[in-house]
Amino acid sequence: QVQLVESGGGLVQAGGSLRLSCAASGRTLYLNGMGWFRQAPGKEREFVAGVVTANGSTRYADSVKGRFTISRDVHKNTLTLQMNSLKSEDTAVYYCAATRLGGGWDIWGQGTQVTVSS
């Protein structure tokens, strides 16, 4: 079992920054990837950024490229999303997620609210 707990959400003005963290515990050795998703009111959950645990390669949604940075601290078992130049359209509940080898995104945190005021 793997547990994911997010922190760091809040209210920020447009153009500002926030840093989200995700603490992973349990059988994290078997994780293949970790990432961030978000869900805005009335919209489907969407992929934001991800990292492959084996080689550290990253991938971003086009909407956040150049503004968001995902990073993973292997020793602390934490995943971070640095969000800069925030826009009102970034307002959503942000979820930390993980995959196991051969599986999909089936491990989820409880989510943290990010609100960007214009």
N, C-alpha and C positions, 0 to 999 in steps of 0.2 A: 504494500500500500504506500502511496505517496500523498502527502498533504501539501497544499499550496496556500499561502496566506499573503494577501496583498496589503500594502500600506502606501501612504503618501499622496492620496488623492486630496482634492480640495477645490477651493474657488480661487481663480486667478483672472486677471484682466487680459484681454487680448494683447498679444505681443510678449506676454510673460512666459515664465518657465515653471515646470513642475518635474519632480523626480519620483517615479513610482518604483517600489521595491516588491519583490516576491520572495518569500522565504520558503524553501522546499525542505521537507523532512520525510523520513521513511526510506524506502528502497530507491533512492535517487540514482544509484549506480546503473540502473537499467533504463534510464531515460535516454531517448534518442534525440529529442528536440524539446526546446522550451520556447515559449513565445507569449505575445500579448495580442489580445483581441479586444474589441470594443463594441458596445451596443448602445446606440442612441434611441431615444423614445420614438416608437413607431417604425423603427428600422430593424433589419436583420443584423445579427452579430457578424462583424467583419474582422478579417485578419489585419493586424497592424504591423507586427514585426516578429521575426523568429530567428533562432540561432540553433545550429546543429551542434550537439554537445561533443561529438567526436572530434570535429575539426575547427569549431568556432565560426564557421561561415554564417553570414547573416543575410536576411532578406527583409525587404520593407514593402509596404503598400505604397503605390505611387503618391498617394495623398500626403504621406508623411516623410518621404525621402528628402534628405537635406535638413530636416527639422528635428527628427527623433533619432535617438541612438539607443540600441539595445546592447546590453553587455551582461556577461555572466561571470560571477566569482565562484570558481569551482570549489575552492577550499571552504568558503562560507556557505555554499549551496544557496546562493541568492541570484536573482535575476533582476536587472534594473532597466528601466526605460526612462531615459532623459528626454524630456519634451521641451523644446524651445520654440519660440515664435508661435505660440499657441493662437489658434483661431477659434471663433465661436463654434465652427463646425466640428471642432475636436471634442465638444461636450458630449460625454457618454459615460456609461459605466465601463470601466476597463477591467478585463479579466486576464489573469495569468493562467497559462495552460501548458500542458506537457504531453509528449507522446512517448510511447515505448516502441522498441524495435518491432517493425511489422504492423504497428497499430496506427490509429489516427489520433486526433486531438481529443482524448477521452478523459483527461485529468484536468480538473478546473478548480480555481480558487473561488472565493465567494464574491469577488468583485469590489472595486473601489470607485467612487464617483469622482469624476473630473468635470468641473463646470468652468467654462471660459466666458466671461462677460465682455460684451462689446462696448 
